[in-house]
Amino acid sequence: MSQSLTAFSPASIGNVSVGFDVLGASLAPVDGTLLGDQVTVQEAPEYTLTVSGRFADRLPPGTDNNIVTTSYHFFNEALVQKGLPVKTLALHLTKNLPIGSGLGSSASSIVAAFYALNAFYDHPFDDNSLLFMMGECEGQISGAVHYDNVAPALFGGMTLMTGLDSPICENVPVFADWYWAICYSGISVSTSAARKILPTELPMATTLTFGRQLASFIHASHTQNAPLAAAVLQDVIAEPYRQSLLPHFSESREFALANGALGFGISGSGPTVFAACPDRATAEKVADYLTKHYIQNEDGFTHVCHIDTAGSRVL
């Protein structure tokens, strides 16, 4: 076992417009910023959790109320069930992602914690087992188990959820030359609240449109047909309802699409938005607009990104 190590888990886009609850993508800013959370694990006489980072003060107070503590206990229970010894550890969370941002903030903390613990114990659990545990912990935050943030945060790239116990997800080829302008406005949107605003039933026509678009996007990804992928990159499930929660969403989307973006949508439950762009110049132009017109307060930020292909890793 290692004495101490730190794991990083990237931010992610949930849904990616066409794949409500079944598609996700991880993010890597082109300027080299590590956009995501980090968890450090080391041996200690008793369990403690310390926190730091830009958004550490936004976490709920108390060690027991932190999702990293939940992850720690969940992992230990899995070790016991596997008949493996459990050590007492001290954990430190570097919270770089804002809460309720639509960037997979809770997923990043959860994945970094599980990844660090698994590495510390010399990898007793395979990736699918880890992902299952991560999804269970994420479900305690959002009110429902879904993998569209934890999966890309773990594996990197773009991931499609299968609905099976194993494999839980499969990687989808990405368009390597696309750039993704992402902007967090600074306000917070609760995942559970954003789910409650959605209807419990959808018209048949909407369901068929969703199926066609998702299937076409996955096919286009595998065949590297960028025009087809861009043509169907639209959200007919959540965006029509959730955009009412996001000030300046409509005009931001209008600007992005009018200025060369291939698609524009809500990242997860929002308020972060993303614009898929064919080149860096277009992404920079959209990002500049979003910085000036979409950000609501000093917490907001904008990045131009590629899809992160590395996923979680030990630093």
Backbone torsions as a table, in degrees:
resi	resn	phi	psi	omega
1	MET	NA	147.1	173.7
2	SER	-76.0	150.6	176.7
3	GLN	-77.6	-34.9	-179.7
4	SER	-159.1	140.7	175.4
5	LEU	-156.2	160.3	-179.8
6	THR	-126.0	131.0	177.1
7	ALA	-112.8	143.9	177.3
8	PHE	-115.3	139.9	176.7
9	SER	-131.0	127.0	-172.7
10	PRO	-76.6	159.2	170.5
11	ALA	-65.3	163.9	-177.0
12	SER	-149.0	157.0	172.9
13	ILE	-100.1	117.1	174.4
14	GLY	-87.5	145.1	177.4
15	ASN	80.0	-42.1	-174.8
16	VAL	47.3	43.3	178.8
17	SER	65.2	-60.5	-171.3
18	VAL	-81.6	-13.2	-170.3
19	GLY	-123.0	61.9	-178.0
20	PHE	-51.5	118.4	177.7
21	ASP	66.7	-1.4	-176.6
22	VAL	-125.9	-2.5	-178.0
23	LEU	-134.9	138.2	178.5
24	GLY	-149.0	158.6	-179.9
25	ALA	-143.4	139.3	178.7
26	SER	-92.5	157.4	-169.7
27	LEU	-121.4	140.0	175.7
28	ALA	-135.5	105.5	177.0
29	PRO	-56.4	139.6	-176.2
30	VAL	-70.5	-15.6	179.2
31	ASP	-85.5	3.7	176.6
32	GLY	91.4	-3.2	177.1
33	THR	-58.4	134.6	173.9
34	LEU	-85.2	91.8	-177.9
35	LEU	-86.4	94.7	-177.5
36	GLY	165.8	177.8	-178.2
37	ASP	-98.1	159.8	178.7
38	GLN	-130.2	142.9	175.5
39	VAL	-128.8	128.2	176.5
40	THR	-105.5	136.1	-178.4
41	VAL	-122.3	134.0	173.9
42	GLN	-152.1	154.7	179.2
43	GLU	-66.3	146.5	-177.3
44	ALA	-157.4	160.2	178.9
45	PRO	-70.8	-23.5	177.0
46	GLU	-149.3	158.4	-179.3
47	TYR	-72.0	130.7	171.4
48	THR	-139.6	155.1	172.8
49	LEU	-131.8	122.6	173.8
50	THR	-114.2	155.8	-177.5
51	VAL	-135.1	149.5	173.4
52	SER	-150.3	-177.7	178.7
53	GLY	109.2	165.4	-173.6
54	ARG	-55.9	-36.5	-174.4
55	PHE	-112.6	21.1	179.7
56	ALA	-62.2	-35.2	-176.7
57	ASP	-74.4	-5.1	178.9
58	ARG	-93.9	-6.4	-179.7
59	LEU	-73.3	152.2	176.4
60	PRO	-62.5	142.6	-177.4
61	PRO	-69.6	149.3	175.6
62	GLY	97.5	133.5	-179.9
63	THR	-59.2	-41.6	-176.0
64	ASP	-68.9	-17.4	-179.4
65	ASN	-92.2	2.7	-178.0
66	ASN	-94.5	136.0	-177.3
67	ILE	-63.8	-22.4	176.8
68	VAL	-68.3	-37.9	175.2
69	THR	-64.2	-42.4	175.7
70	THR	-58.6	-43.6	179.1
71	SER	-62.7	-41.7	179.5
72	TYR	-59.5	-48.7	-179.7
73	HIS	-67.4	-38.7	178.8
74	PHE	-61.2	-45.0	-179.4
75	PHE	-64.0	-42.8	179.6
76	ASN	-62.1	-40.8	178.1
77	GLU	-62.2	-38.1	178.0
78	ALA	-66.5	-36.9	176.5
79	LEU	-62.6	-45.2	-179.6
80	VAL	-61.4	-44.4	179.3
81	GLN	-62.6	-26.8	179.3
82	LYS	-87.7	-3.1	179.9
83	GLY	76.5	26.0	-178.0
84	LEU	-105.2	149.2	179.3
85	PRO	-70.0	148.6	-179.2
86	VAL	-113.4	132.0	176.7
87	LYS	-103.9	153.6	174.0
88	THR	-83.8	130.5	-173.3
89	LEU	-129.6	155.1	169.1
90	ALA	-108.3	135.1	-179.2
91	LEU	-118.3	148.4	174.2
92	HIS	-130.8	126.4	178.2
93	LEU	-103.5	123.3	170.7
94	THR	-98.1	105.3	-171.4
95	LYS	-93.5	96.8	-178.7
96	ASN	-98.4	-13.3	-178.1
97	LEU	-103.7	138.1	178.9
98	PRO	-71.3	149.8	-179.9
99	ILE	-75.4	139.8	177.2
100	GLY	62.4	37.7	-174.7
101	SER	-98.7	-16.2	-173.4
102	GLY	81.8	14.9	178.7
103	LEU	-109.7	18.3	-178.8
104	GLY	68.0	42.1	-176.0
105	SER	-62.6	-51.7	179.0
106	SER	-65.1	-37.9	178.7
107	ALA	-62.0	-41.4	-179.4
108	SER	-62.1	-43.4	178.0
109	SER	-64.5	-44.5	-179.5
110	ILE	-62.5	-49.5	-176.6
111	VAL	-64.9	-42.2	178.2
112	ALA	-61.4	-40.1	179.8
113	ALA	-64.9	-51.9	-179.6
114	PHE	-63.3	-40.5	-178.7
115	TYR	-64.5	-43.4	178.9
116	ALA	-64.0	-44.7	-179.7
117	LEU	-64.3	-42.9	-179.7
118	ASN	-64.1	-40.0	177.5
119	ALA	-67.5	-39.2	179.3
120	PHE	-60.0	-39.7	-179.1
121	TYR	-90.4	17.7	177.9
122	ASP	62.9	40.2	168.7
123	HIS	60.2	59.7	176.8
124	PRO	-72.6	-18.9	-177.5
125	PHE	-116.2	139.3	177.3
126	ASP	-77.4	172.0	-173.7
127	ASP	-61.4	-39.4	-177.4
128	ASN	-68.6	-38.8	177.4
129	SER	-65.4	-41.8	176.8
130	LEU	-60.5	-45.4	-177.2
131	LEU	-62.8	-39.2	177.4
132	PHE	-60.0	-46.4	-179.8
133	MET	-64.3	-40.3	178.1
134	MET	-61.3	-42.9	179.4
135	GLY	-63.8	-38.5	177.9
136	GLU	-63.1	-43.2	178.8
137	CYS	-67.5	-40.6	178.2
138	GLU	-61.6	-36.5	179.6
139	GLY	-62.7	-27.3	177.7
140	GLN	-69.4	-23.3	178.7
141	ILE	-85.4	-48.3	-171.9
142	SER	-89.3	-15.4	-178.3
143	GLY	93.8	-4.2	178.1
144	ALA	-155.8	142.6	179.1
145	VAL	-75.4	122.1	172.7
146	HIS	-148.6	147.4	-169.1
147	TYR	-110.1	7.8	-171.0
148	ASP	-74.2	-6.5	169.7
149	ASN	-108.3	-45.1	-177.1
150	VAL	-66.0	-34.9	-178.0
151	ALA	-66.7	-52.1	177.6
152	PRO	-66.1	-30.7	177.4
153	ALA	-65.3	-34.9	179.4
154	LEU	-77.6	-51.8	-171.1
155	PHE	-93.3	-19.5	-172.8
156	GLY	77.7	174.5	178.9
157	GLY	71.0	-152.0	175.8
158	MET	-114.0	133.7	-174.8
159	THR	-124.9	142.2	178.3
160	LEU	-114.5	125.7	-179.3
161	MET	-80.1	132.5	-174.3
162	THR	-88.0	-22.8	-172.7
163	GLY	82.2	2.6	179.1
164	LEU	-98.9	161.5	174.1
165	ASP	-70.9	-33.2	178.1
166	SER	-158.7	124.4	-3.7
167	PRO	-78.3	145.3	179.9
168	ILE	-70.1	-33.1	-179.2
169	CYS	-146.0	165.4	174.6
170	GLU	-132.1	145.4	176.1
171	ASN	-75.8	143.8	179.2
172	VAL	-113.7	134.0	178.0
173	PRO	-58.6	142.2	179.9
174	VAL	-106.0	163.1	174.1
175	PHE	-89.7	102.4	-169.8
176	ALA	-64.0	-24.2	-177.6
177	ASP	-92.4	0.6	176.2
178	TRP	-79.5	146.8	172.2
179	TYR	-115.9	149.3	-176.0
180	TRP	-123.6	110.7	174.2
181	ALA	-85.6	120.8	-179.9
182	ILE	-120.6	144.4	-178.0
183	CYS	-142.0	121.7	172.9
184	TYR	-95.4	124.2	-172.7
185	SER	-75.5	-21.9	-178.3
186	GLY	107.2	-17.6	176.0
187	ILE	-87.2	170.0	-179.0
188	SER	-116.4	137.2	175.6
189	VAL	-124.8	119.2	178.6
190	SER	-67.9	132.0	178.3
191	THR	-60.6	-44.1	-179.2
192	SER	-65.6	-38.6	177.8
193	ALA	-66.9	-38.5	179.4
194	ALA	-67.6	-26.7	176.5
195	ARG	-77.0	-33.7	-178.5
196	LYS	-68.3	-23.5	-178.8
197	ILE	-77.0	-12.8	-178.8
198	LEU	-82.0	148.4	176.8
199	PRO	-69.2	153.4	178.9
200	THR	-81.8	-17.4	177.7
201	GLU	-136.2	150.4	179.7
202	LEU	-123.9	149.1	176.5
203	PRO	-61.4	152.0	178.7
204	MET	-56.6	-40.1	-178.0
205	ALA	-62.6	-40.3	178.2
206	THR	-65.6	-41.6	179.2
207	THR	-61.8	-42.7	179.4
208	LEU	-66.2	-39.6	177.7
209	THR	-62.7	-43.7	178.0
210	PHE	-58.6	-47.2	-179.3
211	GLY	-62.3	-43.2	179.7
212	ARG	-64.1	-44.6	-177.0
213	GLN	-66.3	-44.2	179.7
214	LEU	-64.2	-45.9	179.8
215	ALA	-62.0	-42.2	-179.8
216	SER	-65.7	-39.0	-179.7
217	PHE	-66.7	-42.6	179.3
218	ILE	-65.7	-42.8	177.1
219	HIS	-61.1	-44.5	-179.6
220	ALA	-64.0	-35.7	178.6
221	SER	-64.8	-43.2	-179.0
222	HIS	-71.6	-29.1	179.4
223	THR	-97.6	-0.7	-179.1
224	GLN	56.7	42.0	176.9
225	ASN	-95.3	85.0	-174.9
226	ALA	-61.5	-42.2	178.7
227	PRO	-58.8	-40.0	178.6
228	LEU	-67.1	-43.4	179.6
229	ALA	-59.6	-44.0	-180.0
230	ALA	-66.3	-35.8	-176.5
231	ALA	-65.9	-26.8	-176.6
232	VAL	-108.5	7.4	-175.5
233	LEU	-78.9	71.2	-177.8
234	GLN	-139.7	146.8	-178.8
235	ASP	-104.1	112.5	178.2
236	VAL	-103.3	-3.2	-176.7
237	ILE	-94.3	-58.3	-170.3
238	ALA	-104.7	-38.9	-173.0
239	GLU	-57.6	-40.2	180.0
240	PRO	-57.0	-26.2	-178.3
241	TYR	-99.2	-41.2	-174.4
242	ARG	-76.1	-21.5	-177.8
243	GLN	-62.8	-21.1	178.3
244	SER	-68.0	-18.5	179.2
245	LEU	-85.0	-8.0	-169.9
246	LEU	-117.8	103.7	177.4
247	PRO	-59.3	135.7	175.3
248	HIS	70.7	17.4	180.0
249	PHE	-66.4	-49.5	-173.4
250	SER	-60.8	-45.5	-178.7
251	GLU	-70.9	-29.0	176.4
252	SER	-69.1	-42.6	176.6
253	ARG	-63.1	-42.6	179.5
254	GLU	-60.1	-43.0	179.2
255	PHE	-64.2	-46.6	-176.5
256	ALA	-60.5	-47.8	-178.0
257	LEU	-68.7	-33.4	179.1
258	ALA	-73.7	-15.5	-176.3
259	ASN	-116.9	28.7	168.1
260	GLY	102.9	-3.5	178.2
261	ALA	-66.4	143.9	-179.9
262	LEU	-80.7	-26.2	179.5
263	GLY	-166.8	158.0	-178.6
264	PHE	-145.0	131.7	-177.1
265	GLY	-158.2	-178.8	179.2
266	ILE	-93.0	130.4	176.5
267	SER	-82.0	114.7	-177.6
268	GLY	59.1	-127.7	179.2
269	SER	-88.7	-1.1	-176.0
270	GLY	83.6	176.8	8.3
271	PRO	-84.2	-4.9	178.5
272	THR	-59.7	138.3	175.2
273	VAL	-118.5	160.9	178.0
274	PHE	-136.5	150.8	173.1
275	ALA	-127.4	119.1	173.6
276	ALA	-81.2	127.8	-172.2
277	CYS	-129.0	149.0	-176.8
278	PRO	-77.5	-15.0	-178.5
279	ASP	-156.8	168.2	-175.7
280	ARG	-68.4	-36.4	-178.9
281	ALA	-60.7	-42.7	178.1
282	THR	-64.6	-42.8	179.7
283	ALA	-62.9	-40.5	179.3
284	GLU	-65.6	-38.3	179.5
285	LYS	-65.6	-44.3	178.8
286	VAL	-66.4	-42.3	179.7
287	ALA	-61.2	-39.4	178.9
288	ASP	-63.4	-42.4	177.7
289	TYR	-62.7	-45.4	-178.4
290	LEU	-63.2	-38.9	177.5
291	THR	-59.3	-39.4	-176.5
292	LYS	-82.7	-30.2	-169.7
293	HIS	-120.2	-18.6	-176.4
294	TYR	-103.3	-32.2	179.7
295	ILE	-66.1	134.1	-174.1
296	GLN	-102.8	-23.1	-177.0
297	ASN	-157.2	-174.5	-174.2
298	GLU	-69.9	-13.3	178.1
299	ASP	-78.1	-19.6	-174.5
300	GLY	-69.7	157.0	177.1
301	PHE	-157.2	162.3	-180.0
302	THR	-132.2	142.6	175.0
303	HIS	-138.9	147.5	166.3
304	VAL	-99.9	126.5	-170.6
305	CYS	-128.3	159.1	157.5
306	HIS	-101.9	169.7	169.2
307	ILE	-73.4	129.3	-179.9
308	ASP	-75.4	117.2	-178.2
309	THR	-94.2	-5.8	-176.9
310	ALA	-86.6	-35.3	-176.2
311	GLY	70.4	-155.3	-179.1
312	SER	-69.1	146.2	178.7
313	ARG	-157.5	158.0	174.3
314	VAL	-82.0	130.5	-179.0
315	LEU	-87.1	NA	NA
